[in-house]
């Protein structure tokens, strides 16, 4: 059996929720670059979602992923995001890579910047990166049970396959954790700790 480890991204490999930072970053940089078309589109989406609550988080995310803007914006964003790297988790990932583990980063974060970040700052060519994308007008959100099914679709796991390590901060990975031999909870809140203890107490380590 191949040696395998799966890493969450937000609040695990990095210490923040990258999606929230990405929205704020795009909103600010579009204004600074006098890209008023983009600025007003983002402002309108924020208004619909946060002020009058007319659209769901899923639709909000989909519309943001459909925005057209210069690729360099995401390059700049990844540079700013890197200051939030969790060096302890990064060191674990590098160590496992050096031990020839098959590695996957599975996140609800948009692939459009997630892949750029991993490519530019982790520089591990063999790592599988799965994030959220829009295809044929539909948001394919890599979230909760979709994380497991997407790893199976990408031939990283098979149905009910046991794997070595899961690194996560979140209750969203409860299902994904089922077949992990060891679960590392990264700075989890009390609710998350309790949820995992109730199900997987013998294989949890809190970091």
N, C-alpha and C positions, 0 to 999 in steps of 0.2 A: 504494500500500500504506500502511495506517495505521502510524503510529509507535507502537511498543508496548514496554513494560518490565514485567518481573515481579520481584517482591520476595518473598523468604522473610521470615518474621517472627522466629522464635526464633533468637537468636544472630546475627541479621542486622540487622533494624530495631531490635530490642532485644538487649541483650548477654547475656541469660540464657535458660534453658529455661522458658518461662512455665508449662507444664503442671505441672512439679515445684513451682514456687512456688504455683500455684493450689491444688493438693492440700494443701500445708502451710498455706496461708492459710485455706482452708475448715475444716480441722481445728482450727486455733487459734481462729478467730473463732466457730465453733460452740460452743466451750467458754466463751469469754469472754461470749457472749450467752446462756449457759445453755440453748442448744439441744442438749440431751443426746441427743435422738433422732438428729439429724444427726451429732453427734460420735461416737456409738457405731457408726453405719453406716459412717462413714469409717474409724474405727479397725478395724472388722471387715474391711473391704476391704484396708486396709494389711496387716493380719495375714495374710490369705489370699494376698496377692501377695508381700510382702517377707519374711515370717517362715517360713511353711510352703510357700510357692511352689506353691499349689494352683490358682491361676488365672493365665492369660496376661496380658500387658500389654494386649492388645486387650480382653479381658473386663473387666479392671480399669478401663480407660478408659470402656468402655460403661456400666458400673454407676455410675461417677461422674457421667457425663453424664445419667443418668436420675434423679439425686437432685433432690428438690424442696427449695428454699430461697428465701429472700427475694431479690428482684432487687437490692436495695441491696448485698448481699454482693459481687456482681460489679462494681458501681460503685465500691465501696471498693477492691476488688482492682485495678481498672484504674488508679486514682489512685496506688496504691503501685507498680504496675508501671512507671508512666511515668518514674520516676527512673532506669530502666535503658535509656532510649532512646539509640540510637546517633545522635548529632546529625549526624555526617558522612553517614550513609546517609539520614537524614531530609532533610537539605539536598539530596541528590541527587534524592530523590523529589519534593520541592517544586519543584525546578528543572525536572524533566521534566514535571511537571503544568503549570507555567507555559508550557512549550513545546508544550503541547497533545498530549502523549503519552497514549495509552490505558494505564492502569495497572491492575495486578492484584497483590493480596497473596494468595499461596497458601501455606498453612501446615497442618501437622498439628495445630495448636492448636485447641481447641474453639471453634466459632463463637459459642457463647453469651457468651463474654467478648471474643473477638477482634473481633467487629463493634462491640461497645460501645466498645472501646478506640480503634479506628480512627475511629469517628464522633465521639467526644468529644475526641480529642487530635490527629488529623490534619485532620479537618474538610474532607475532600475528598469531596464527594457522589458524584462520578462514578466513584470507584474500585471495582473488583470485588474482593470479599473472599470467599475460599473457605477454609473450615476443616473440621474434623471435626464430624459431627453423627450423631445416632441417629434413624433413620426406620423406622417399622414394626418396632421392636424390634431392628434391625440397626445396627451401627456402620458408618457410611460414613467411613472413615478417609482423610483427604486426605494420602496418604503415598506416596512413591516414584512408581511408574508411575501411580497414581491422580491425582497432581497434573496430569499432562498430560491425561489423559482428562477430568478435571473442568473444566479450562479449555476444552476442546473442547465439552463439554456446555453450558457457559455462554456459548458463542459468542464467547469471547475470542480463541481460535485456531481455525484449521482444521487438518486433517491435514497434517503436514509443512510447515506455514507457518513461514517464517523471520521472526524478530522481532528487535528491536534489542538489548535489554539484559536480562541476568539478574543479580540480586544475591542471593547465597547464601553460606552458610558450610559447606554440607553435601554429603556424598556422595549423600544421598537425592535430590538434584536432578540427578544425572548424566544421566538420560534427558531431563529437561526442558531441559538445557543444549545438547542436540544441535543444535537449530535457532536458538540465540541467536547473533547476530553478535558480541556482546561479553559476556564473563562476568566479573563482579566477585566475587572471593572475599573475604569479609569475615572477617578474623582466623581463617583456616582453620588446622587442625592439619596436621602433616606428611603424614599419610596422605591427607587430602583433597586437598592440593596435588598429591601424586604421582598420585592418581587422575585429576585433571583434566588435569594435564600430559601424561599418557600418551595422553589422547584429544583434548584441545583446546588444545594448547600455544600455538598461534598467536593465540588470541583471549582469553587470560586476563590479567587484571590483579588483583594482590593488594592489598587495602586494609587 
